[in-house]
Structures are given as C-alpha cells and as structure tokens.
Amino acid sequence: MLSIVKSMSLQGLDGFLVDVQVDVSAGMPNWEVVGLPDATVKESKERVRTAIKNSGYEFQSRRVVINLAPADTRKEGSFFDLPIAIGILLDFQDIKWQNLEDTVFIGELSLNGKLNKINGILPMCIEAKKLGIKRIILPEENAKEAAIVSGLQVIGAISLKEVVDYLNDEENIEPTKTDIQKIFEERHKYNLDFSDVKGQENVKRALEIAAARRS
C-alpha cells in the first residue's frame, strides 16, 4: 500500500516542499530510504519504529520503502520523522484514510513518541503558504513561531499519539494563534542594546549604517 504525506525541508535559508512517499508491502522485513537523504534522515528508521511501538501501535514486519521527492535534492535534518510515521500508520490503517493534500507534517520524534522542537520552522511555513498549504501539524513548541505566518492553520501536538488521535477525530486540538502586534510591543520594551554585545564591532557598525539609511 502506498501513502503520500507532505512535509517541508530547508535548502539554505529557504523552505521547499517534500513528498514523503511510503510504500509498505509483504516480503522480507526491510527498511529503505531513498531520495538523497543525509545520515540524520537515514537514522529515522529506529526513531520512527520505536516511537510507533511506544505510542501503542503494532509495527508489523513488512518491507518499507520511503522515497523523499524530489529525489534530486539533498534532504537533511530530522524533520521527516513525523511524516514518515504518519505514512506508515496510514498504510497500517491505524489512521483513517483521508485527503491530506493541503496538510504538511513536520517534526522529530523521541523514542517514547514525543515530538521534539525543530529549528528553521519559519521559512518552511512561509514557503508552505506560498504553495497553497492550508494546515501544518508540528511540535507544540514550534506552534507559536509557525503561527506568525497568517493564513495557515497551525496544529501544535506534543506526541505522535496526539497527532493520530487528532486525525482520527478522537481528540480536538485548537489551532495556535499568535498576536504579532503584541510581539512588536514587547520588543519595544526590550532594554538591551549593542553595548551588551561583546566584540562583533564590524557587524554592529554594519547594522548601525543600515538602520541610519532606513531612518
């Protein structure tokens, strides 16, 4: 059975869309990840397998092939743990089959199924919105940062099980909202300045010149 779950990754400072294609079939138990994955992505095998089992789901002995498309772009990081797990659980029918075309999954899994905070979430969310993505499901600790991007429904979850229950309509997770105006007001109260930064004279000078040109 084949499932396709959307995710995001980073190329430099820019996000790009990745289709996580998961095929689970009968045969000699095996796990293979293709599509130019780095070592961190390849290591997802043990994280995902153990997280699924420790979240209360049976990990059946099957041949699992995962393709990260586009296959000609290098994939780095642990962002793909959650979408890989979701793809496998869709194939195992632990998640009700549904249309996830406008949903992106991002997140690193602990062995106990907890979702860990990741870096670089903002550029990924910005690109997801540009591509017409409507909903993003990610670690709860990243939710407020992701919600800065207007027009995205941000679902922050604490664990793989919570995500599965949410997709199966067994648990309700309210979308996260961020008050951008409040953030700017709090920044205006920030009482530190360049005098608190040790060294970096050239960088501070460049920032001062840039600020002077804007004023």
Backbone hydrogen bonds, N-H to C=O, Kabsch-Sander energy under -0.5 kcal/mol:
donor,donor_aa,acceptor,acceptor_aa,energy
3,S,22,V,-2.6
5,V,20,V,-2.4
6,K,103,T,-0.6
7,S,18,V,-2.7
9,S,16,F,-2.1
11,Q,14,D,-3.2
13,L,11,Q,-0.5
14,D,11,Q,-1.5
15,G,123,P,-0.6
16,F,9,S,-2.2
18,V,7,S,-2.8
19,D,69,A,-2.7
20,V,5,V,-3.1
20,V,18,V,-0.7
21,Q,19,D,-1.0
21,Q,67,N,-2.9
22,V,3,S,-3.1
22,V,20,V,-0.6
23,D,21,Q,-0.5
23,D,65,V,-2.8
24,V,1,M,-2.4
24,V,22,V,-0.5
25,S,23,D,-0.5
25,S,63,R,-2.4
30,N,62,R,-1.2
32,E,64,V,-2.5
34,V,66,I,-3.2
38,D,75,K,-1.8
42,K,38,D,-2.1
43,E,39,A,-1.9
44,S,41,V,-1.5
45,K,42,K,-1.3
46,E,43,E,-0.7
47,R,43,E,-1.2
48,V,44,S,-3.3
49,R,45,K,-2.3
50,T,46,E,-2.2
51,A,47,R,-2.3
52,I,48,V,-2.5
53,K,49,R,-1.9
54,N,50,T,-2.7
55,S,51,A,-0.8
55,S,52,I,-0.6
56,G,53,K,-1.4
57,Y,52,I,-2.0
60,Q,58,E,-1.0
62,R,60,Q,-1.1
63,R,25,S,-2.9
64,V,30,N,-3.1
64,V,62,R,-0.6
65,V,23,D,-2.5
65,V,63,R,-0.5
66,I,32,E,-3.0
67,N,21,Q,-2.6
68,L,34,V,-2.1
69,A,19,D,-2.5
69,A,67,N,-0.8
73,T,70,P,-1.2
75,K,36,L,-2.9
81,D,78,S,-1.3
82,L,107,G,-2.3
84,I,80,F,-2.3
85,A,81,D,-2.3
86,I,82,L,-2.6
87,G,83,P,-2.4
88,I,84,I,-2.3
89,L,85,A,-2.5
90,L,86,I,-2.0
91,D,87,G,-1.9
92,F,88,I,-2.3
93,Q,90,L,-0.9
94,D,89,L,-2.4
95,I,89,L,-1.2
100,L,98,Q,-0.7
103,T,100,L,-1.7
104,V,135,R,-2.3
105,F,6,K,-2.5
106,I,137,I,-2.3
107,G,79,F,-2.1
108,E,116,N,-1.0
110,S,114,K,-2.8
113,G,110,S,-1.8
115,L,158,I,-2.1
116,N,108,E,-3.0
116,N,114,K,-0.5
124,M,120,G,-1.0
125,C,121,I,-2.2
126,I,122,L,-2.5
127,E,123,P,-2.0
128,A,124,M,-2.2
129,K,125,C,-2.3
130,K,126,I,-1.7
131,L,127,E,-1.6
132,G,129,K,-1.7
133,I,128,A,-2.4
134,K,102,D,-1.8
135,R,102,D,-2.3
136,I,153,Q,-2.7
137,I,104,V,-3.0
138,L,136,I,-0.5
138,L,155,I,-2.2
140,E,157,A,-2.3
142,N,139,P,-1.8
143,A,139,P,-0.5
143,A,140,E,-1.3
146,A,142,N,-2.3
147,A,143,A,-2.2
148,I,145,E,-1.2
149,V,146,A,-1.7
150,S,148,I,-0.8
152,L,149,V,-1.0
153,Q,134,K,-2.8
154,V,152,L,-0.8
155,I,136,I,-2.8
155,I,153,Q,-0.6
156,G,154,V,-0.6
157,A,138,L,-2.5
157,A,155,I,-0.5
160,L,113,G,-2.8
163,V,159,S,-1.6
164,V,160,L,-2.4
165,D,161,K,-2.9
166,Y,162,E,-2.1
167,L,163,V,-2.5
168,N,164,V,-1.9
169,D,166,Y,-1.4
170,E,165,D,-3.3
171,E,165,D,-1.1
173,I,171,E,-0.5
174,E,172,N,-0.5
176,T,154,V,-2.6
178,T,147,A,-0.5
180,I,178,T,-1.2
183,I,179,D,-1.6
184,F,180,I,-2.1
185,E,181,Q,-2.1
186,E,182,K,-2.3
187,R,183,I,-1.9
188,H,184,F,-1.6
189,K,185,E,-0.7
189,K,186,E,-0.6
190,Y,187,R,-1.3
196,D,193,D,-2.2
197,V,194,F,-1.8
198,K,196,D,-0.6
204,K,200,Q,-2.5
205,R,201,E,-2.5
206,A,202,N,-2.1
207,L,203,V,-2.2
208,E,204,K,-2.2
209,I,205,R,-2.2
210,A,206,A,-2.3
211,A,207,L,-2.5
212,A,208,E,-2.3
213,R,209,I,-1.9
214,R,210,A,-1.2
215,S,211,A,-1.3
